């Protein structure tokens, strides 16, 4: 496998923020009168905006607020929790090693450019990426391959030489449909089963160096 570029998902892949997004969604749903029993009431990997039609239908939500306004409220709540967010274990070791190997690196996230910039400011990691692609640049969210096709075009590298690192089923499907190789970061046994379509399923970013390179 001759990998010339690696594209990273952001949430749950570069940063550990699953709990923070879960809490942000719970706060906003509660404000809408929804009784939330799940720690993670949202669908991972598809972005905040794409979650709202699903949640509105699931909980029969009636609100005068638009999806854009509800999405903004989630982002506001998330930013209040940003000081809890950490980089994924092994990320810096992996990204620095890839750069030493002259492998191009990029981000493709369903999240907004605004949130990405906040994460860049917090962790100082923007310098490690050749390009970024965010949710504003696509019409279709993951599992559509659109975001990975755009990210691959920016890198000017054939998809068959690109590895995508993801943490969601939707993200893995998107990358596969874009014709790219896939590695999934699992958080546990149940989550690992959800990611079985990936070529590589690992428990840590460090493991990718041994498994792929």
C-alpha positions in Angstrom: 0.0 0.0 0.0 1.7 3.2 -1.2 0.1 5.9 0.9 1.0 9.5 -0.3 -1.6 11.4 1.8 -3.6 11.0 5.0 -6.9 12.8 5.5 -8.2 13.1 9.1 -11.7 13.5 10.3 -11.8 16.1 13.2 -14.3 15.3 15.9 -13.5 12.0 17.7 -10.5 11.5 15.5 -8.1 14.4 16.1 -9.8 15.6 19.2 -11.7 13.8 22.0 -15.0 15.7 22.1 -17.7 13.0 21.9 -18.8 13.7 25.5 -18.8 17.5 24.9 -21.0 17.2 21.8 -23.3 14.8 23.7 -23.7 17.3 26.5 -24.2 20.2 24.0 -27.0 18.3 22.3 -28.6 17.3 25.6 -28.6 20.9 26.8 -30.3 22.2 23.7 -32.8 19.4 23.5 -33.7 19.9 27.1 -34.3 23.6 26.4 -36.7 22.5 23.7 -38.7 20.4 26.2 -37.2 17.0 25.2 -36.5 14.5 27.9 -33.2 13.0 26.9 -32.1 9.7 28.4 -29.1 9.0 26.0 -25.6 10.2 26.7 -25.2 10.7 22.9 -28.6 11.7 21.5 -27.1 12.7 18.2 -25.7 10.7 15.2 -21.9 10.9 15.0 -20.0 11.7 11.9 -22.7 13.6 9.9 -22.4 17.1 11.4 -24.5 19.1 13.7 -26.8 20.6 11.0 -27.6 17.2 9.5 -28.7 15.9 12.9 -31.5 18.3 13.4 -34.0 16.9 10.8 -33.4 13.5 12.5 -33.9 14.8 16.0 -36.9 16.9 15.2 -38.6 13.9 13.7 -37.5 11.5 16.5 -38.7 13.7 19.3 -41.6 15.4 17.5 -40.0 18.8 18.3 -42.0 21.9 17.7 -39.9 25.1 17.7 -40.0 28.5 15.9 -36.2 28.3 15.7 -34.7 27.4 12.3 -32.2 24.5 11.8 -29.5 27.2 11.4 -30.4 28.7 14.7 -30.5 25.4 16.5 -27.1 24.5 14.9 -25.7 27.8 16.2 -27.0 27.0 19.7 -25.2 23.6 19.7 -22.0 25.4 18.6 -22.4 27.9 21.4 -22.8 25.2 24.0 -19.9 23.2 22.6 -17.6 26.3 22.8 -18.5 26.6 26.5 -17.2 23.1 27.0 -14.1 23.5 24.7 -11.7 23.7 27.7 -12.6 20.1 28.4 -11.6 18.9 24.9 -8.3 17.2 24.4 -6.2 16.0 21.5 -6.5 12.3 20.9 -3.8 10.2 22.4 -1.0 9.7 19.9 -2.2 12.3 17.4 0.9 14.5 17.7 3.2 11.5 17.4 1.4 10.3 14.3 1.1 13.6 12.5 4.7 14.5 13.1 5.8 11.1 11.8 3.7 11.5 8.7 5.2 14.9 8.0 8.7 13.4 8.4 7.8 10.8 5.8 6.8 13.6 3.4 3.2 12.3 3.4 0.6 15.1 2.8 -1.9 15.6 5.5 -5.4 17.2 5.5 -8.6 17.6 7.4 -12.1 16.8 6.1 -14.8 17.6 8.7 -18.5 18.0 8.6 -18.1 20.7 11.2 -17.9 24.4 10.5 -14.8 26.4 9.6 -15.5 28.5 12.7 -15.3 25.6 15.1 -12.2 24.2 13.3 -10.5 27.6 13.7 -11.4 27.5 17.5 -9.7 24.1 17.7 -6.7 25.3 15.8 -6.4 28.3 18.1 -6.7 26.0 21.2 -4.2 23.4 20.2 -1.9 25.1 17.6 -2.1 22.3 15.1 -3.0 24.1 11.9 0.7 24.1 10.8 0.5 20.3 10.4 -2.0 20.3 7.5 -1.7 21.0 3.8 -5.4 21.7 3.4 -8.7 21.6 5.2 -12.2 21.0 4.0 -15.3 21.8 6.1 -19.0 21.3 6.0 -19.7 24.6 4.4 -18.0 23.4 1.2 -20.3 20.5 0.5 -24.0 20.0 -0.4 -24.2 16.5 0.9 -22.9 15.4 4.3 -21.3 12.1 5.1 -21.9 9.2 4.1 -21.8 11.0 0.8 -18.3 10.9 -0.6 -18.4 14.5 -1.6 -16.3 15.9 1.2 -13.5 13.4 0.6 -13.5 13.9 -3.1 -13.1 17.6 -2.6 -10.3 17.0 0.0 -8.5 14.7 -2.4 -8.8 17.2 -5.2 -7.1 19.8 -3.1 -4.2 17.5 -2.4 -4.0 16.6 -6.1 -3.4 13.0 -5.2 -5.2 9.9 -6.7 -7.7 8.5 -4.2 -6.0 5.1 -4.3 -3.0 6.6 -2.6 -5.0 8.3 0.2 -5.7 7.0 3.6 -8.7 8.4 5.6 -8.8 8.2 9.4 -12.3 8.3 10.8 -14.2 7.4 13.9 -17.8 7.0 12.5 -19.6 4.5 10.3 -20.8 7.4 8.1 -17.3 8.7 7.6 -15.9 5.3 6.7 -18.6 4.8 4.1 -17.9 8.3 2.7 -14.2 7.6 2.3 -14.8 4.1 0.8 -17.2 5.6 -1.7 -14.5 8.2 -2.6 -12.2 5.3 -3.5 -9.8 5.8 -0.6 -8.3 3.5 2.0 -9.8 3.6 5.5 -8.6 3.3 9.1 -11.1 3.6 12.0 -10.4 4.7 15.5 -12.6 2.7 17.9 -13.6 3.7 21.4 -14.5 0.2 22.6 -15.8 -3.2 21.6 -19.3 -2.1 20.5 -18.0 0.9 18.6 -15.4 -1.4 17.0 -18.2 -3.6 15.5 -19.8 -0.5 14.0 -16.6 0.3 12.1 -16.0 -3.2 10.7 -16.2 -1.9 7.1 -12.9 -0.1 7.5 -9.7 -1.8 6.2 -8.0 -1.1 9.5 -9.7 -0.8 12.9 -7.4 0.3 15.8 -7.9 1.5 19.3 -5.2 4.3 19.1 -3.8 6.6 16.5 -0.3 5.3 17.3 -1.4 1.8 16.1 -1.8 3.2 12.5 1.9 3.6 12.2 2.4 -0.2 12.8 -0.7 -1.3 10.9 -0.4 0.8 7.8 3.1 2.2 7.6 
